[in-house]
């Protein structure tokens, strides 16, 4: 009765070695890098450069200009509130167009 048990163990051991052979026949990770072609990598590099240019445009030009514009508007508003609170003086803009134009010109300087 010992003989059938040994044959079961041998079959089990041989099935494990077959799965190891199947895994060994799979392609390695180094060949998966060949999926991307040279054109794809060039397109990705161009996309990265474009994103960098947009980021520079936002951080170097638009954000400071918008901050300067809204900072001046807030400064005029807060100065008016301060003058009203401390000195009871009403600060009114007589010409909205000239006030906005002066703020826009001052923001560009």
KOLMI-583436 format. One record per atom (N, C-alpha, C): residue number from 1; x, y, z. Coordinates in Angstrom, 1 decimal, decimal comma. Layout:
! KOLMI-583436
(zaza NUM; (X; Y; Z))
...
This chain:
! KOLMI-583436
(zaza 1; (0,8; -1,2; 0,0))
(zaza 1; (0,0; 0,0; 0,0))
(zaza 1; (0,9; 1,3; 0,0))
(zaza 2; (2,1; 1,1; 0,3))
(zaza 2; (3,0; 2,3; 0,3))
(zaza 2; (3,3; 2,7; -1,2))
(zaza 3; (3,2; 1,9; -2,1))
(zaza 3; (3,5; 2,2; -3,5))
(zaza 3; (2,5; 3,3; -4,1))
(zaza 4; (1,2; 3,2; -3,8))
(zaza 4; (0,3; 4,2; -4,4))
(zaza 4; (0,5; 5,5; -3,8))
(zaza 5; (0,8; 5,6; -2,5))
(zaza 5; (1,1; 6,9; -1,8))
(zaza 5; (2,3; 7,6; -2,5))
(zaza 6; (3,3; 6,8; -2,8))
(zaza 6; (4,5; 7,4; -3,4))
(zaza 6; (4,2; 8,0; -4,8))
(zaza 7; (3,3; 7,3; -5,5))
(zaza 7; (3,0; 7,8; -6,8))
(zaza 7; (2,2; 9,1; -6,8))
(zaza 8; (1,3; 9,2; -5,8))
(zaza 8; (0,6; 10,5; -5,6))
(zaza 8; (1,6; 11,6; -5,3))
(zaza 9; (2,6; 11,4; -4,5))
(zaza 9; (3,5; 12,4; -4,1))
(zaza 9; (4,3; 12,8; -5,4))
(zaza 10; (4,7; 11,8; -6,1))
(zaza 10; (5,5; 12,1; -7,3))
(zaza 10; (4,7; 12,9; -8,4))
(zaza 11; (3,4; 12,6; -8,5))
(zaza 11; (2,5; 13,4; -9,4))
(zaza 11; (2,4; 14,8; -8,9))
(zaza 12; (2,3; 15,0; -7,6))
(zaza 12; (2,1; 16,3; -7,1))
(zaza 12; (3,4; 17,1; -7,3))
(zaza 13; (4,5; 16,5; -7,1))
(zaza 13; (5,8; 17,2; -7,2))
(zaza 13; (6,0; 17,5; -8,7))
(zaza 14; (5,6; 16,6; -9,6))
(zaza 14; (5,8; 16,9; -11,0))
(zaza 14; (4,9; 18,0; -11,5))
(zaza 15; (3,7; 18,2; -10,9))
(zaza 15; (2,8; 19,2; -11,3))
(zaza 15; (3,3; 20,6; -10,8))
(zaza 16; (4,0; 20,6; -9,7))
(zaza 16; (4,6; 21,9; -9,2))
(zaza 16; (5,8; 22,3; -10,1))
(zaza 17; (6,5; 21,4; -10,6))
(zaza 17; (7,6; 21,7; -11,5))
(zaza 17; (7,1; 22,2; -12,8))
(zaza 18; (6,0; 21,7; -13,3))
(zaza 18; (5,4; 22,2; -14,5))
(zaza 18; (4,9; 23,7; -14,4))
(zaza 19; (4,4; 24,1; -13,3))
(zaza 19; (3,9; 25,4; -13,1))
(zaza 19; (5,2; 26,4; -13,0))
(zaza 20; (6,3; 25,9; -12,5))
(zaza 20; (7,5; 26,7; -12,4))
(zaza 20; (8,0; 26,9; -13,9))
(zaza 21; (7,9; 25,9; -14,7))
(zaza 21; (8,3; 26,0; -16,1))
(zaza 21; (7,4; 27,0; -16,8))
(zaza 22; (6,1; 27,0; -16,5))
(zaza 22; (5,2; 27,9; -17,2))
(zaza 22; (5,6; 29,4; -16,8))
(zaza 23; (5,9; 29,6; -15,5))
(zaza 23; (6,3; 30,9; -15,1))
(zaza 23; (7,6; 31,3; -15,7))
(zaza 24; (8,5; 30,4; -15,8))
(zaza 24; (9,8; 30,7; -16,5))
(zaza 24; (9,7; 31,1; -17,9))
(zaza 25; (8,6; 30,6; -18,6))
(zaza 25; (8,5; 30,8; -20,0))
(zaza 25; (7,8; 32,2; -20,3))
(zaza 26; (7,3; 32,9; -19,2))
(zaza 26; (6,7; 34,2; -19,4))
(zaza 26; (7,8; 35,2; -19,7))
(zaza 27; (7,5; 36,3; -20,5))
(zaza 27; (8,5; 37,3; -20,8))
(zaza 27; (8,9; 38,0; -19,5))
(zaza 28; (10,1; 38,5; -19,5))
(zaza 28; (10,6; 39,2; -18,3))
(zaza 28; (10,1; 40,7; -18,3))
(zaza 29; (10,4; 41,4; -17,2))
(zaza 29; (9,9; 42,8; -17,1))
(zaza 29; (10,7; 43,7; -18,0))
(zaza 30; (11,9; 43,3; -18,4))
(zaza 30; (12,7; 44,2; -19,2))
(zaza 30; (12,1; 44,4; -20,6))
(zaza 31; (11,4; 43,3; -21,1))
(zaza 31; (10,8; 43,4; -22,4))
(zaza 31; (9,5; 44,3; -22,4))
(zaza 32; (8,9; 44,5; -21,2))
(zaza 32; (7,7; 45,3; -21,2))
(zaza 32; (8,0; 46,8; -21,4))
(zaza 33; (9,2; 47,2; -21,3))
(zaza 33; (9,6; 48,6; -21,6))
(zaza 33; (9,6; 48,8; -23,1))
(zaza 34; (9,6; 47,8; -23,9))
(zaza 34; (9,6; 47,9; -25,3))
(zaza 34; (8,2; 48,2; -25,9))
(zaza 35; (7,2; 48,3; -25,0))
(zaza 35; (5,8; 48,5; -25,4))
(zaza 35; (5,7; 49,9; -25,9))
(zaza 36; (6,3; 50,9; -25,3))
(zaza 36; (6,3; 52,3; -25,7))
(zaza 36; (7,3; 52,5; -26,8))
(zaza 37; (6,8; 53,1; -27,9))
(zaza 37; (7,7; 53,3; -29,0))
(zaza 37; (8,4; 54,6; -28,9))
(zaza 38; (9,3; 54,9; -29,7))
(zaza 38; (10,1; 56,1; -29,7))
(zaza 38; (9,2; 57,3; -29,9))
(zaza 39; (8,2; 57,2; -30,8))
(zaza 39; (7,3; 58,3; -31,0))
(zaza 39; (6,5; 58,7; -29,8))
(zaza 40; (6,1; 57,6; -29,1))
(zaza 40; (5,3; 57,9; -27,8))
(zaza 40; (6,1; 58,6; -26,8))
(zaza 41; (7,4; 58,3; -26,7))
(zaza 41; (8,2; 58,9; -25,7))
(zaza 41; (8,5; 60,4; -26,1))
(zaza 42; (8,6; 60,6; -27,4))
(zaza 42; (8,8; 62,0; -27,9))
(zaza 42; (7,6; 62,8; -27,7))
(zaza 43; (6,4; 62,2; -27,9))
(zaza 43; (5,2; 62,9; -27,7))
(zaza 43; (5,0; 63,3; -26,2))
(zaza 44; (5,4; 62,3; -25,3))
(zaza 44; (5,3; 62,5; -23,9))
(zaza 44; (6,3; 63,7; -23,4))
(zaza 45; (7,5; 63,7; -24,0))
(zaza 45; (8,4; 64,8; -23,7))
(zaza 45; (7,9; 66,1; -24,1))
(zaza 46; (7,2; 66,2; -25,3))
(zaza 46; (6,7; 67,4; -25,8))
(zaza 46; (5,5; 67,9; -24,9))
(zaza 47; (4,7; 66,9; -24,5))
(zaza 47; (3,6; 67,2; -23,6))
(zaza 47; (4,1; 67,8; -22,3))
(zaza 48; (5,2; 67,2; -21,7))
(zaza 48; (5,8; 67,7; -20,5))
(zaza 48; (6,3; 69,1; -20,6))
(zaza 49; (7,0; 69,4; -21,8))
(zaza 49; (7,5; 70,7; -22,0))
(zaza 49; (6,3; 71,7; -22,1))
(zaza 50; (5,2; 71,3; -22,8))
(zaza 50; (4,1; 72,2; -22,9))
(zaza 50; (3,5; 72,5; -21,5))
(zaza 51; (3,3; 71,5; -20,7))
(zaza 51; (2,8; 71,7; -19,3))
(zaza 51; (3,7; 72,6; -18,5))
(zaza 52; (5,0; 72,5; -18,7))
(zaza 52; (6,0; 73,3; -18,0))
(zaza 52; (5,8; 74,8; -18,4))
(zaza 53; (5,6; 75,0; -19,7))
(zaza 53; (5,4; 76,4; -20,2))
(zaza 53; (4,1; 77,0; -19,7))
(zaza 54; (3,1; 76,2; -19,6))
(zaza 54; (1,8; 76,7; -19,1))
(zaza 54; (2,0; 77,0; -17,6))
(zaza 55; (2,7; 76,2; -16,9))
(zaza 55; (2,9; 76,4; -15,5))
(zaza 55; (3,7; 77,7; -15,3))
(zaza 56; (4,7; 77,9; -16,1))
(zaza 56; (5,5; 79,1; -16,0))
(zaza 56; (4,7; 80,4; -16,3))
(zaza 57; (3,9; 80,2; -17,3))
(zaza 57; (3,0; 81,4; -17,7))
(zaza 57; (2,1; 81,7; -16,5))
(zaza 58; (1,5; 80,7; -15,8))
(zaza 58; (0,6; 81,0; -14,7))
(zaza 58; (1,4; 81,6; -13,5))
(zaza 59; (2,5; 81,0; -13,2))
(zaza 59; (3,2; 81,4; -11,9))
(zaza 59; (4,0; 82,7; -12,1))
(zaza 60; (4,5; 83,0; -13,3))
(zaza 60; (5,3; 84,1; -13,5))
(zaza 60; (4,6; 85,4; -14,0))
(zaza 61; (3,5; 85,2; -14,6))
(zaza 61; (2,8; 86,3; -15,3))
(zaza 61; (1,4; 86,5; -14,7))
(zaza 62; (0,5; 85,5; -14,8))
(zaza 62; (-0,9; 85,7; -14,5))
(zaza 62; (-1,2; 85,9; -13,0))
(zaza 63; (-0,6; 85,0; -12,2))
(zaza 63; (-0,9; 85,0; -10,8))
(zaza 63; (-0,4; 86,3; -10,1))
(zaza 64; (0,8; 86,8; -10,4))
(zaza 64; (1,2; 88,1; -9,8))
(zaza 64; (0,4; 89,3; -10,3))
(zaza 65; (0,0; 89,3; -11,6))
(zaza 65; (-0,8; 90,4; -12,1))
(zaza 65; (-2,2; 90,4; -11,5))
(zaza 66; (-2,8; 89,3; -11,4))
(zaza 66; (-4,1; 89,2; -10,8))
(zaza 66; (-4,1; 89,5; -9,3))
(zaza 67; (-3,0; 89,1; -8,6))
(zaza 67; (-2,8; 89,4; -7,2))
(zaza 67; (-2,6; 90,9; -7,0))
(zaza 68; (-1,9; 91,5; -7,9))
(zaza 68; (-1,7; 92,9; -7,8))
(zaza 68; (-3,0; 93,7; -8,0))
(zaza 69; (-3,7; 93,3; -9,0))
(zaza 69; (-5,0; 94,0; -9,3))
(zaza 69; (-6,0; 93,8; -8,1))
(zaza 70; (-6,2; 92,6; -7,6))
(zaza 70; (-7,1; 92,5; -6,5))
(zaza 70; (-6,6; 93,0; -5,2))
(zaza 71; (-5,3; 93,0; -5,1))
(zaza 71; (-4,7; 93,6; -3,9))
(zaza 71; (-4,9; 95,1; -3,8))
(zaza 72; (-4,8; 95,8; -5,0))
(zaza 72; (-5,1; 97,2; -5,0))
(zaza 72; (-6,6; 97,5; -4,8))
(zaza 73; (-7,5; 96,7; -5,3))
(zaza 73; (-8,9; 96,9; -5,1))
(zaza 73; (-9,2; 96,7; -3,6))
(zaza 74; (-8,6; 95,7; -3,0))
(zaza 74; (-8,8; 95,4; -1,6))
(zaza 74; (-8,3; 96,6; -0,7))
(zaza 75; (-7,1; 97,1; -1,2))
(zaza 75; (-6,5; 98,2; -0,4))
(zaza 75; (-7,4; 99,5; -0,5))
(zaza 76; (-7,9; 99,8; -1,7))
(zaza 76; (-8,8; 100,9; -1,8))
(zaza 76; (-10,1; 100,7; -0,9))
(zaza 77; (-10,7; 99,5; -1,0))
(zaza 77; (-11,9; 99,2; -0,2))
(zaza 77; (-11,6; 99,3; 1,3))
(zaza 78; (-10,5; 98,7; 1,8))
(zaza 78; (-10,2; 98,7; 3,2))
(zaza 78; (-9,8; 100,1; 3,7))
(zaza 79; (-9,1; 100,9; 2,8))
(zaza 79; (-8,8; 102,3; 3,2))
(zaza 79; (-10,1; 103,1; 3,3))
(zaza 80; (-11,1; 102,9; 2,4))
(zaza 80; (-12,4; 103,6; 2,5))
(zaza 80; (-13,1; 103,2; 3,8))
(zaza 81; (-13,1; 101,9; 4,2))
(zaza 81; (-13,7; 101,4; 5,4))
(zaza 81; (-13,0; 102,1; 6,6))
(zaza 82; (-11,7; 102,1; 6,6))
(zaza 82; (-10,9; 102,7; 7,7))
(zaza 82; (-11,2; 104,2; 7,9))
(zaza 83; (-11,3; 104,9; 6,8))
(zaza 83; (-11,6; 106,3; 6,8))
(zaza 83; (-13,0; 106,6; 7,4))
(zaza 84; (-13,9; 105,7; 7,0))
(zaza 84; (-15,3; 105,9; 7,5))
(zaza 84; (-15,3; 105,6; 9,0))
(zaza 85; (-14,6; 104,5; 9,4))
(zaza 85; (-14,7; 104,1; 10,8))
(zaza 85; (-14,0; 105,1; 11,7))
(zaza 86; (-12,8; 105,5; 11,4))
(zaza 86; (-12,0; 106,3; 12,3))
(zaza 86; (-12,3; 107,8; 12,1))
(zaza 87; (-12,5; 108,3; 10,9))
(zaza 87; (-12,6; 109,8; 10,7))
(zaza 87; (-14,0; 110,2; 10,3))
(zaza 88; (-14,9; 109,2; 10,2))
(zaza 88; (-16,3; 109,5; 9,7))
(zaza 88; (-16,3; 110,2; 8,4))
(zaza 89; (-15,4; 109,9; 7,5))
(zaza 89; (-15,4; 110,5; 6,2))
(zaza 89; (-15,8; 109,4; 5,2))
(zaza 90; (-16,8; 109,8; 4,3))
(zaza 90; (-17,2; 108,9; 3,3))
(zaza 90; (-16,3; 109,0; 2,1))
(zaza 91; (-15,7; 107,9; 1,6))
(zaza 91; (-14,9; 107,9; 0,5))
(zaza 91; (-15,7; 107,3; -0,7))
(zaza 92; (-16,0; 108,1; -1,7))
(zaza 92; (-16,8; 107,7; -2,8))
(zaza 92; (-16,0; 107,9; -4,1))
(zaza 93; (-16,2; 107,0; -5,0))
(zaza 93; (-15,6; 107,1; -6,3))
(zaza 93; (-16,6; 107,8; -7,2))
(zaza 94; (-16,1; 108,9; -7,7))
(zaza 94; (-17,1; 109,7; -8,5))
(zaza 94; (-17,2; 109,2; -9,9))
(zaza 95; (-16,1; 108,7; -10,5))
(zaza 95; (-16,2; 108,1; -11,8))
(zaza 95; (-15,7; 106,7; -11,8))
(zaza 96; (-16,6; 105,8; -12,0))
(zaza 96; (-16,3; 104,3; -11,9))
(zaza 96; (-15,3; 103,9; -13,0))
(zaza 97; (-15,5; 104,6; -14,2))
(zaza 97; (-14,7; 104,2; -15,4))
(zaza 97; (-13,2; 104,7; -15,1))
(zaza 98; (-13,1; 105,9; -14,6))
(zaza 98; (-11,7; 106,4; -14,4))
(zaza 98; (-11,0; 105,6; -13,2))
(zaza 99; (-11,8; 105,2; -12,2))
(zaza 99; (-11,3; 104,4; -11,1))
(zaza 99; (-10,8; 103,1; -11,6))
(zaza 100; (-11,6; 102,4; -12,4))
(zaza 100; (-11,2; 101,1; -12,9))
(zaza 100; (-10,1; 101,2; -13,9))
(zaza 101; (-10,0; 102,3; -14,7))
(zaza 101; (-8,9; 102,5; -15,7))
(zaza 101; (-7,6; 102,7; -14,9))
(zaza 102; (-7,7; 103,6; -13,9))
(zaza 102; (-6,5; 103,9; -13,1))
(zaza 102; (-6,0; 102,6; -12,4))
(zaza 103; (-6,9; 101,8; -11,9))
(zaza 103; (-6,5; 100,6; -11,2))
(zaza 103; (-5,9; 99,6; -12,2))
(zaza 104; (-6,4; 99,5; -13,4))
(zaza 104; (-5,9; 98,6; -14,4))
(zaza 104; (-4,5; 99,1; -14,9))
(zaza 105; (-4,4; 100,4; -15,1))
(zaza 105; (-3,1; 100,9; -15,5))
(zaza 105; (-2,0; 100,8; -14,4))
(zaza 106; (-2,5; 101,0; -13,1))
(zaza 106; (-1,5; 100,9; -12,0))
(zaza 106; (-1,1; 99,4; -11,8))
(zaza 107; (-2,0; 98,5; -12,1))
(zaza 107; (-1,7; 97,0; -12,0))
(zaza 107; (-0,7; 96,6; -13,0))
(zaza 108; (-0,7; 97,2; -14,1))
(zaza 108; (0,3; 96,8; -15,1))
(zaza 108; (1,7; 97,4; -14,9))
(zaza 109; (1,8; 98,4; -14,1))
(zaza 109; (3,1; 99,0; -13,8))
(zaza 109; (3,8; 98,3; -12,8))
